[in-house]
Amino acid sequence: FKPVSVPNPLCMEIDFYRTDMADAAELVPGVKRLGSRTVSFTGHPEEVFRVQELVLYRLKYEM
């Protein structure tokens, strides 16, 4: 197997089902609003993973 090459910086976009989910995700530092239900974050791959986990964790307790 060849190792997978991950771009650095990595850009993550999340399209949520409801706008209030994007509202909650936007409160995380560094997360930018792209549309009514879409947010993005760009950074080092490990940082992007951590932010993704934080956004999903935050939604778990706010929704």
PDB file of N, CA, C and O in Angstrom:
ATOM      1  N   PHE A   1       0.830  -1.180   0.000  1.00  0.00           N
ATOM      2  CA  PHE A   1       0.000   0.000   0.000  1.00  0.00           C
ATOM      3  C   PHE A   1       0.872   1.240   0.000  1.00  0.00           C
ATOM      4  O   PHE A   1       1.899   1.295   0.675  1.00  0.00           O
ATOM      5  N   LYS A   2       0.449   2.233  -0.765  1.00  0.00           N
ATOM      6  CA  LYS A   2       1.144   3.515  -0.766  1.00  0.00           C
ATOM      7  C   LYS A   2       0.494   4.429   0.268  1.00  0.00           C
ATOM      8  O   LYS A   2      -0.724   4.399   0.438  1.00  0.00           O
ATOM      9  N   PRO A   3       1.292   5.239   0.959  1.00  0.00           N
ATOM     10  CA  PRO A   3       0.706   6.172   1.922  1.00  0.00           C
ATOM     11  C   PRO A   3      -0.169   7.204   1.215  1.00  0.00           C
ATOM     12  O   PRO A   3       0.113   7.616   0.090  1.00  0.00           O
ATOM     13  N   VAL A   4      -1.210   7.601   1.884  1.00  0.00           N
ATOM     14  CA  VAL A   4      -2.118   8.608   1.342  1.00  0.00           C
ATOM     15  C   VAL A   4      -1.527   9.983   1.599  1.00  0.00           C
ATOM     16  O   VAL A   4      -1.079  10.271   2.708  1.00  0.00           O
ATOM     17  N   SER A   5      -1.523  10.822   0.594  1.00  0.00           N
ATOM     18  CA  SER A   5      -1.028  12.186   0.741  1.00  0.00           C
ATOM     19  C   SER A   5      -2.202  13.115   1.054  1.00  0.00           C
ATOM     20  O   SER A   5      -3.161  13.205   0.288  1.00  0.00           O
ATOM     21  N   VAL A   6      -2.109  13.792   2.180  1.00  0.00           N
ATOM     22  CA  VAL A   6      -3.167  14.715   2.596  1.00  0.00           C
ATOM     23  C   VAL A   6      -2.679  16.133   2.345  1.00  0.00           C
ATOM     24  O   VAL A   6      -1.579  16.482   2.773  1.00  0.00           O
ATOM     25  N   PRO A   7      -3.472  16.965   1.658  1.00  0.00           N
ATOM     26  CA  PRO A   7      -3.041  18.335   1.389  1.00  0.00           C
ATOM     27  C   PRO A   7      -2.869  19.130   2.683  1.00  0.00           C
ATOM     28  O   PRO A   7      -3.599  18.931   3.654  1.00  0.00           O
ATOM     29  N   ASN A   8      -1.894  20.028   2.675  1.00  0.00           N
ATOM     30  CA  ASN A   8      -1.661  20.886   3.831  1.00  0.00           C
ATOM     31  C   ASN A   8      -1.480  22.308   3.329  1.00  0.00           C
ATOM     32  O   ASN A   8      -0.483  22.569   2.656  1.00  0.00           O
ATOM     33  N   PRO A   9      -2.362  23.228   3.607  1.00  0.00           N
ATOM     34  CA  PRO A   9      -3.487  23.132   4.524  1.00  0.00           C
ATOM     35  C   PRO A   9      -4.672  22.387   3.907  1.00  0.00           C
ATOM     36  O   PRO A   9      -4.831  22.314   2.688  1.00  0.00           O
ATOM     37  N   LEU A  10      -5.479  21.849   4.785  1.00  0.00           N
ATOM     38  CA  LEU A  10      -6.667  21.095   4.391  1.00  0.00           C
ATOM     39  C   LEU A  10      -7.896  21.958   4.649  1.00  0.00           C
ATOM     40  O   LEU A  10      -7.984  22.618   5.685  1.00  0.00           O
ATOM     41  N   CYS A  11      -8.840  21.958   3.719  1.00  0.00           N
ATOM     42  CA  CYS A  11     -10.081  22.720   3.885  1.00  0.00           C
ATOM     43  C   CYS A  11     -11.239  21.744   4.059  1.00  0.00           C
ATOM     44  O   CYS A  11     -11.436  20.833   3.255  1.00  0.00           O
ATOM     45  N   MET A  12     -11.998  21.959   5.131  1.00  0.00           N
ATOM     46  CA  MET A  12     -13.161  21.118   5.418  1.00  0.00           C
ATOM     47  C   MET A  12     -14.412  21.980   5.280  1.00  0.00           C
ATOM     48  O   MET A  12     -14.461  23.095   5.799  1.00  0.00           O
ATOM     49  N   GLU A  13     -15.402  21.475   4.593  1.00  0.00           N
ATOM     50  CA  GLU A  13     -16.712  22.129   4.517  1.00  0.00           C
ATOM     51  C   GLU A  13     -17.754  21.165   5.053  1.00  0.00           C
ATOM     52  O   GLU A  13     -17.739  19.975   4.738  1.00  0.00           O
ATOM     53  N   ILE A  14     -18.663  21.694   5.869  1.00  0.00           N
ATOM     54  CA  ILE A  14     -19.758  20.886   6.402  1.00  0.00           C
ATOM     55  C   ILE A  14     -21.061  21.557   6.012  1.00  0.00           C
ATOM     56  O   ILE A  14     -21.255  22.746   6.265  1.00  0.00           O
ATOM     57  N   ASP A  15     -21.953  20.796   5.398  1.00  0.00           N
ATOM     58  CA  ASP A  15     -23.284  21.273   5.037  1.00  0.00           C
ATOM     59  C   ASP A  15     -24.273  20.611   5.991  1.00  0.00           C
ATOM     60  O   ASP A  15     -24.486  19.400   5.934  1.00  0.00           O
ATOM     61  N   PHE A  16     -24.870  21.409   6.860  1.00  0.00           N
ATOM     62  CA  PHE A  16     -25.773  20.889   7.877  1.00  0.00           C
ATOM     63  C   PHE A  16     -27.201  20.779   7.356  1.00  0.00           C
ATOM     64  O   PHE A  16     -27.554  21.362   6.331  1.00  0.00           O
ATOM     65  N   TYR A  17     -28.001  20.028   8.074  1.00  0.00           N
ATOM     66  CA  TYR A  17     -29.407  19.829   7.725  1.00  0.00           C
ATOM     67  C   TYR A  17     -30.242  21.070   8.042  1.00  0.00           C
ATOM     68  O   TYR A  17     -31.179  21.400   7.315  1.00  0.00           O
ATOM     69  N   ARG A  18     -29.884  21.762   9.151  1.00  0.00           N
ATOM     70  CA  ARG A  18     -30.646  22.941   9.582  1.00  0.00           C
ATOM     71  C   ARG A  18     -29.710  24.126   9.798  1.00  0.00           C
ATOM     72  O   ARG A  18     -28.525  23.941  10.077  1.00  0.00           O
ATOM     73  N   THR A  19     -30.233  25.334   9.672  1.00  0.00           N
ATOM     74  CA  THR A  19     -29.417  26.534   9.846  1.00  0.00           C
ATOM     75  C   THR A  19     -28.956  26.718  11.284  1.00  0.00           C
ATOM     76  O   THR A  19     -27.874  27.260  11.508  1.00  0.00           O
ATOM     77  N   ASP A  20     -29.741  26.283  12.266  1.00  0.00           N
ATOM     78  CA  ASP A  20     -29.312  26.450  13.658  1.00  0.00           C
ATOM     79  C   ASP A  20     -28.088  25.595  13.973  1.00  0.00           C
ATOM     80  O   ASP A  20     -27.325  25.932  14.879  1.00  0.00           O
ATOM     81  N   MET A  21     -27.886  24.512  13.255  1.00  0.00           N
ATOM     82  CA  MET A  21     -26.684  23.703  13.431  1.00  0.00           C
ATOM     83  C   MET A  21     -25.457  24.481  12.946  1.00  0.00           C
ATOM     84  O   MET A  21     -24.408  24.460  13.590  1.00  0.00           O
ATOM     85  N   ALA A  22     -25.594  25.163  11.816  1.00  0.00           N
ATOM     86  CA  ALA A  22     -24.499  25.996  11.311  1.00  0.00           C
ATOM     87  C   ALA A  22     -24.259  27.174  12.244  1.00  0.00           C
ATOM     88  O   ALA A  22     -23.116  27.594  12.422  1.00  0.00           O
ATOM     89  N   ASP A  23     -25.321  27.716  12.843  1.00  0.00           N
ATOM     90  CA  ASP A  23     -25.170  28.801  13.822  1.00  0.00           C
ATOM     91  C   ASP A  23     -24.294  28.353  14.982  1.00  0.00           C
ATOM     92  O   ASP A  23     -23.397  29.086  15.399  1.00  0.00           O
ATOM     93  N   ALA A  24     -24.542  27.160  15.508  1.00  0.00           N
ATOM     94  CA  ALA A  24     -23.768  26.632  16.632  1.00  0.00           C
ATOM     95  C   ALA A  24     -22.324  26.353  16.216  1.00  0.00           C
ATOM     96  O   ALA A  24     -21.398  26.644  16.972  1.00  0.00           O
ATOM     97  N   ALA A  25     -22.125  25.798  15.035  1.00  0.00           N
ATOM     98  CA  ALA A  25     -20.774  25.481  14.562  1.00  0.00           C
ATOM     99  C   ALA A  25     -19.954  26.745  14.346  1.00  0.00           C
ATOM    100  O   ALA A  25     -18.743  26.746  14.564  1.00  0.00           O
ATOM    101  N   GLU A  26     -20.603  27.812  13.921  1.00  0.00           N
ATOM    102  CA  GLU A  26     -19.912  29.069  13.630  1.00  0.00           C
ATOM    103  C   GLU A  26     -19.306  29.701  14.888  1.00  0.00           C
ATOM    104  O   GLU A  26     -18.412  30.540  14.782  1.00  0.00           O
ATOM    105  N   LEU A  27     -19.770  29.317  16.053  1.00  0.00           N
ATOM    106  CA  LEU A  27     -19.243  29.857  17.302  1.00  0.00           C
ATOM    107  C   LEU A  27     -17.855  29.313  17.640  1.00  0.00           C
ATOM    108  O   LEU A  27     -17.167  29.872  18.494  1.00  0.00           O
ATOM    109  N   VAL A  28     -17.443  28.244  16.989  1.00  0.00           N
ATOM    110  CA  VAL A  28     -16.106  27.680  17.209  1.00  0.00           C
ATOM    111  C   VAL A  28     -15.090  28.591  16.507  1.00  0.00           C
ATOM    112  O   VAL A  28     -15.249  28.890  15.324  1.00  0.00           O
ATOM    113  N   PRO A  29     -14.041  29.036  17.231  1.00  0.00           N
ATOM    114  CA  PRO A  29     -13.047  29.927  16.619  1.00  0.00           C
ATOM    115  C   PRO A  29     -12.425  29.336  15.354  1.00  0.00           C
ATOM    116  O   PRO A  29     -12.022  28.173  15.329  1.00  0.00           O
ATOM    117  N   GLY A  30     -12.354  30.160  14.303  1.00  0.00           N
ATOM    118  CA  GLY A  30     -11.758  29.744  13.041  1.00  0.00           C
ATOM    119  C   GLY A  30     -12.739  29.194  12.032  1.00  0.00           C
ATOM    120  O   GLY A  30     -12.404  29.070  10.853  1.00  0.00           O
ATOM    121  N   VAL A  31     -13.944  28.860  12.464  1.00  0.00           N
ATOM    122  CA  VAL A  31     -14.963  28.335  11.555  1.00  0.00           C
ATOM    123  C   VAL A  31     -15.639  29.514  10.863  1.00  0.00           C
ATOM    124  O   VAL A  31     -16.066  30.465  11.518  1.00  0.00           O
ATOM    125  N   LYS A  32     -15.732  29.446   9.540  1.00  0.00           N
ATOM    126  CA  LYS A  32     -16.330  30.525   8.746  1.00  0.00           C
ATOM    127  C   LYS A  32     -17.642  30.067   8.139  1.00  0.00           C
ATOM    128  O   LYS A  32     -17.786  28.912   7.738  1.00  0.00           O
ATOM    129  N   ARG A  33     -18.585  30.972   8.076  1.00  0.00           N
ATOM    130  CA  ARG A  33     -19.893  30.689   7.481  1.00  0.00           C
ATOM    131  C   ARG A  33     -19.807  30.913   5.980  1.00  0.00           C
ATOM    132  O   ARG A  33     -19.389  31.983   5.539  1.00  0.00           O
ATOM    133  N   LEU A  34     -20.194  29.929   5.198  1.00  0.00           N
ATOM    134  CA  LEU A  34     -20.192  30.042   3.739  1.00  0.00           C
ATOM    135  C   LEU A  34     -21.587  30.234   3.168  1.00  0.00           C
ATOM    136  O   LEU A  34     -21.750  30.804   2.089  1.00  0.00           O
ATOM    137  N   GLY A  35     -22.586  29.760   3.889  1.00  0.00           N
ATOM    138  CA  GLY A  35     -23.964  29.861   3.430  1.00  0.00           C
ATOM    139  C   GLY A  35     -24.882  29.664   4.612  1.00  0.00           C
ATOM    140  O   GLY A  35     -24.422  29.589   5.751  1.00  0.00           O
ATOM    141  N   SER A  36     -26.164  29.579   4.357  1.00  0.00           N
ATOM    142  CA  SER A  36     -27.119  29.454   5.457  1.00  0.00           C
ATOM    143  C   SER A  36     -26.935  28.164   6.252  1.00  0.00           C
ATOM    144  O   SER A  36     -27.191  28.138   7.456  1.00  0.00           O
ATOM    145  N   ARG A  37     -26.489  27.085   5.587  1.00  0.00           N
ATOM    146  CA  ARG A  37     -26.299  25.804   6.281  1.00  0.00           C
ATOM    147  C   ARG A  37     -24.883  25.262   6.156  1.00  0.00           C
ATOM    148  O   ARG A  37     -24.628  24.122   6.545  1.00  0.00           O
ATOM    149  N   THR A  38     -23.950  26.058   5.620  1.00  0.00           N
ATOM    150  CA  THR A  38     -22.605  25.572   5.326  1.00  0.00           C
ATOM    151  C   THR A  38     -21.546  26.367   6.080  1.00  0.00           C
ATOM    152  O   THR A  38     -21.591  27.596   6.133  1.00  0.00           O
ATOM    153  N   VAL A  39     -20.582  25.635   6.669  1.00  0.00           N
ATOM    154  CA  VAL A  39     -19.439  26.258   7.331  1.00  0.00           C
ATOM    155  C   VAL A  39     -18.162  25.618   6.800  1.00  0.00           C
ATOM    156  O   VAL A  39     -18.198  24.539   6.210  1.00  0.00           O
ATOM    157  N   SER A  40     -17.024  26.298   7.016  1.00  0.00           N
ATOM    158  CA  SER A  40     -15.746  25.742   6.588  1.00  0.00           C
ATOM    159  C   SER A  40     -14.670  26.051   7.616  1.00  0.00           C
ATOM    160  O   SER A  40     -14.800  26.959   8.438  1.00  0.00           O
ATOM    161  N   PHE A  41     -13.609  25.268   7.542  1.00  0.00           N
ATOM    162  CA  PHE A  41     -12.430  25.490   8.365  1.00  0.00           C
ATOM    163  C   PHE A  41     -11.226  25.035   7.562  1.00  0.00           C
ATOM    164  O   PHE A  41     -11.260  23.978   6.932  1.00  0.00           O
ATOM    165  N   THR A  42     -10.147  25.837   7.580  1.00  0.00           N
ATOM    166  CA  THR A  42      -8.920  25.504   6.864  1.00  0.00           C
ATOM    167  C   THR A  42      -7.757  25.513   7.847  1.00  0.00           C
ATOM    168  O   THR A  42      -7.628  26.431   8.657  1.00  0.00           O
ATOM    169  N   GLY A  43      -6.915  24.492   7.772  1.00  0.00           N
ATOM    170  CA  GLY A  43      -5.749  24.420   8.647  1.00  0.00           C
ATOM    171  C   GLY A  43      -4.968  23.144   8.420  1.00  0.00           C
ATOM    172  O   GLY A  43      -5.195  22.418   7.452  1.00  0.00           O
ATOM    173  N   HIS A  44      -4.045  22.885   9.330  1.00  0.00           N
ATOM    174  CA  HIS A  44      -3.256  21.649   9.303  1.00  0.00           C
ATOM    175  C   HIS A  44      -4.221  20.474   9.458  1.00  0.00           C
ATOM    176  O   HIS A  44      -5.182  20.582  10.220  1.00  0.00           O
ATOM    177  N   PRO A  45      -4.002  19.359   8.764  1.00  0.00           N
ATOM    178  CA  PRO A  45      -4.941  18.227   8.826  1.00  0.00           C
ATOM    179  C   PRO A  45      -5.320  17.787  10.242  1.00  0.00           C
ATOM    180  O   PRO A  45      -6.482  17.473  10.497  1.00  0.00           O
ATOM    181  N   GLU A  46      -4.355  17.759  11.163  1.00  0.00           N
ATOM    182  CA  GLU A  46      -4.683  17.364  12.543  1.00  0.00           C
ATOM    183  C   GLU A  46      -5.606  18.379  13.210  1.00  0.00           C
ATOM    184  O   GLU A  46      -6.507  18.011  13.964  1.00  0.00           O
ATOM    185  N   GLU A  47      -5.372  19.659  12.927  1.00  0.00           N
ATOM    186  CA  GLU A  47      -6.220  20.718  13.486  1.00  0.00           C
ATOM    187  C   GLU A  47      -7.629  20.643  12.904  1.00  0.00           C
ATOM    188  O   GLU A  47      -8.611  20.835  13.622  1.00  0.00           O
ATOM    189  N   VAL A  48      -7.727  20.365  11.606  1.00  0.00           N
ATOM    190  CA  VAL A  48      -9.036  20.234  10.959  1.00  0.00           C
ATOM    191  C   VAL A  48      -9.821  19.089  11.598  1.00  0.00           C
ATOM    192  O   VAL A  48     -11.020  19.216  11.847  1.00  0.00           O
ATOM    193  N   PHE A  49      -9.144  17.977  11.861  1.00  0.00           N
ATOM    194  CA  PHE A  49      -9.809  16.844  12.510  1.00  0.00           C
ATOM    195  C   PHE A  49     -10.321  17.239  13.893  1.00  0.00           C
ATOM    196  O   PHE A  49     -11.448  16.905  14.258  1.00  0.00           O
ATOM    197  N   ARG A  50      -9.490  17.956  14.670  1.00  0.00           N
ATOM    198  CA  ARG A  50      -9.899  18.374  16.017  1.00  0.00           C
ATOM    199  C   ARG A  50     -11.095  19.316  15.974  1.00  0.00           C
ATOM    200  O   ARG A  50     -12.008  19.207  16.793  1.00  0.00           O
ATOM    201  N   VAL A  51     -11.088  20.239  15.017  1.00  0.00           N
ATOM    202  CA  VAL A  51     -12.210  21.179  14.892  1.00  0.00           C
ATOM    203  C   VAL A  51     -13.472  20.432  14.490  1.00  0.00           C
ATOM    204  O   VAL A  51     -14.554  20.740  14.991  1.00  0.00           O
ATOM    205  N   GLN A  52     -13.357  19.459  13.596  1.00  0.00           N
ATOM    206  CA  GLN A  52     -14.518  18.656  13.208  1.00  0.00           C
ATOM    207  C   GLN A  52     -15.106  17.958  14.431  1.00  0.00           C
ATOM    208  O   GLN A  52     -16.320  17.965  14.630  1.00  0.00           O
ATOM    209  N   GLU A  53     -14.247  17.358  15.245  1.00  0.00           N
ATOM    210  CA  GLU A  53     -14.719  16.685  16.456  1.00  0.00           C
ATOM    211  C   GLU A  53     -15.381  17.672  17.409  1.00  0.00           C
ATOM    212  O   GLU A  53     -16.415  17.360  17.999  1.00  0.00           O
ATOM    213  N   LEU A  54     -14.798  18.862  17.566  1.00  0.00           N
ATOM    214  CA  LEU A  54     -15.358  19.879  18.451  1.00  0.00           C
ATOM    215  C   LEU A  54     -16.724  20.346  17.966  1.00  0.00           C
ATOM    216  O   LEU A  54     -17.650  20.488  18.765  1.00  0.00           O
ATOM    217  N   VAL A  55     -16.855  20.586  16.667  1.00  0.00           N
ATOM    218  CA  VAL A  55     -18.139  21.028  16.103  1.00  0.00           C
ATOM    219  C   VAL A  55     -19.205  19.967  16.344  1.00  0.00           C
ATOM    220  O   VAL A  55     -20.308  20.290  16.785  1.00  0.00           O
ATOM    221  N   LEU A  56     -18.893  18.716  16.063  1.00  0.00           N
ATOM    222  CA  LEU A  56     -19.876  17.648  16.257  1.00  0.00           C
ATOM    223  C   LEU A  56     -20.197  17.452  17.736  1.00  0.00           C
ATOM    224  O   LEU A  56     -21.347  17.180  18.082  1.00  0.00           O
ATOM    225  N   TYR A  57     -19.202  17.586  18.617  1.00  0.00           N
ATOM    226  CA  TYR A  57     -19.417  17.478  20.064  1.00  0.00           C
ATOM    227  C   TYR A  57     -20.317  18.609  20.544  1.00  0.00           C
ATOM    228  O   TYR A  57     -21.228  18.392  21.343  1.00  0.00           O
ATOM    229  N   ARG A  58     -20.054  19.822  20.048  1.00  0.00           N
ATOM    230  CA  ARG A  58     -20.852  20.989  20.437  1.00  0.00           C
ATOM    231  C   ARG A  58     -22.312  20.799  20.017  1.00  0.00           C
ATOM    232  O   ARG A  58     -23.224  21.109  20.784  1.00  0.00           O
ATOM    233  N   LEU A  59     -22.529  20.298  18.818  1.00  0.00           N
ATOM    234  CA  LEU A  59     -23.899  20.092  18.340  1.00  0.00           C
ATOM    235  C   LEU A  59     -24.626  19.041  19.163  1.00  0.00           C
ATOM    236  O   LEU A  59     -25.835  19.130  19.379  1.00  0.00           O
ATOM    237  N   LYS A  60     -23.884  18.053  19.617  1.00  0.00           N
ATOM    238  CA  LYS A  60     -24.488  16.992  20.422  1.00  0.00           C
ATOM    239  C   LYS A  60     -25.151  17.559  21.676  1.00  0.00           C
ATOM    240  O   LYS A  60     -26.205  17.081  22.096  1.00  0.00           O
ATOM    241  N   TYR A  61     -24.532  18.578  22.273  1.00  0.00           N
ATOM    242  CA  TYR A  61     -25.044  19.122  23.530  1.00  0.00           C
ATOM    243  C   TYR A  61     -25.893  20.373  23.366  1.00  0.00           C
ATOM    244  O   TYR A  61     -26.543  20.800  24.320  1.00  0.00           O
ATOM    245  N   GLU A  62     -25.904  20.977  22.164  1.00  0.00           N
ATOM    246  CA  GLU A  62     -26.703  22.186  21.965  1.00  0.00           C
ATOM    247  C   GLU A  62     -28.017  21.913  21.249  1.00  0.00           C
ATOM    248  O   GLU A  62     -28.918  22.751  21.285  1.00  0.00           O
ATOM    249  N   MET A  63     -28.146  20.773  20.608  1.00  0.00           N
ATOM    250  CA  MET A  63     -29.357  20.517  19.828  1.00  0.00           C
ATOM    251  C   MET A  63     -30.325  19.677  20.602  1.00  0.00           C
ATOM    252  O   MET A  63     -31.405  19.360  20.102  1.00  0.00           O
TER     253      MET A  63
END
